[in-house]
């Protein structure tokens, strides 16, 4: 199964987390990347609309808002949702005061 993860976190939460915990989380992400997981830090989003295919309209900035900014994304593969959650639980956002959403991709 394939999953999209969205990590939310801020610098204050990151900075307040023990350095060894952060380092272990970054090594976890590095292992995932070496195994082929596509992941990256979030840049500035652009909203795209083309209602009724009448013309594209863009707007800089997020559509949704949350208590923490989006920090990054990954596309992971795991046998089950529980396995995907276990992988996500070791990510920097999950251990450094943020949160990681795990979204199953349906065929």
C-alpha positions in Angstrom: 0.0 0.0 0.0 1.1 3.5 -0.7 0.7 6.4 1.8 1.2 10.2 1.7 2.5 11.7 4.9 2.3 15.3 5.8 4.4 16.6 8.6 3.5 19.7 10.6 5.9 21.4 13.0 7.6 24.6 13.9 11.0 25.7 14.8 10.2 26.2 18.5 9.1 22.6 18.9 12.1 21.4 16.9 14.5 23.5 19.0 13.0 22.3 22.3 13.5 18.6 21.4 16.6 16.8 22.7 19.3 16.9 20.0 19.9 13.1 20.2 16.1 12.5 19.5 16.2 14.9 16.6 19.4 13.3 15.2 17.8 9.8 15.4 14.7 11.1 13.6 16.8 12.7 10.8 18.7 9.4 10.4 15.4 7.6 10.2 14.3 9.9 7.4 17.7 9.4 5.7 17.3 5.6 5.8 13.8 6.0 4.2 15.2 8.2 1.5 18.1 5.8 0.8 15.4 3.0 0.4 13.7 5.1 -2.3 11.0 7.0 -0.3 10.3 10.4 -2.0 10.3 13.1 0.7 11.1 16.8 1.0 10.6 19.9 3.0 7.6 22.1 2.2 8.0 25.3 0.3 5.4 28.0 -0.3 2.2 26.5 -1.7 0.2 27.8 -4.6 -3.5 27.2 -4.9 -4.7 26.3 -8.4 -8.3 26.6 -9.6 -9.8 26.0 -13.1 -13.5 25.8 -12.4 -15.5 24.4 -15.3 -12.2 24.4 -17.2 -12.7 28.2 -17.9 -9.3 29.4 -17.0 -6.6 28.8 -14.4 -6.5 31.0 -11.4 -3.6 30.8 -8.9 -3.2 32.2 -5.4 0.0 32.0 -3.3 -0.5 30.5 0.2 -2.2 27.5 1.8 -5.8 26.7 1.3 -6.1 25.0 4.7 -4.8 26.4 8.0 -3.6 24.6 11.0 -2.0 25.3 14.4 1.4 24.3 13.0 2.9 25.0 9.5 3.3 22.2 7.0 7.0 21.2 7.3 7.3 18.4 4.7 5.8 15.5 2.7 6.7 11.9 1.9 5.3 9.1 -0.2 5.9 5.8 1.6 5.0 2.2 1.0 4.1 -0.1 3.8 2.1 -3.4 4.1 -0.5 -1.9 6.4 -1.7 1.4 7.8 -0.2 0.3 11.2 3.2 -0.2 9.5 2.9 3.2 7.9 2.0 4.8 11.2 5.1 3.1 12.8 7.3 4.7 10.1 5.7 8.1 10.5 6.1 8.0 14.3 9.8 8.2 14.0 9.8 11.3 11.7 11.3 14.6 12.9 7.8 16.3 13.1 6.4 13.4 15.1 9.2 13.5 17.7 9.8 17.2 17.8 6.4 18.5 19.1 4.6 18.4 15.8 2.3 15.9 14.1 2.4 13.7 11.0 -0.7 12.8 9.1 -0.8 9.5 7.2 -3.1 9.4 4.2 -3.7 6.0 2.5 -3.7 6.4 -1.3 -6.6 4.4 -2.8 -6.4 2.8 -6.2 
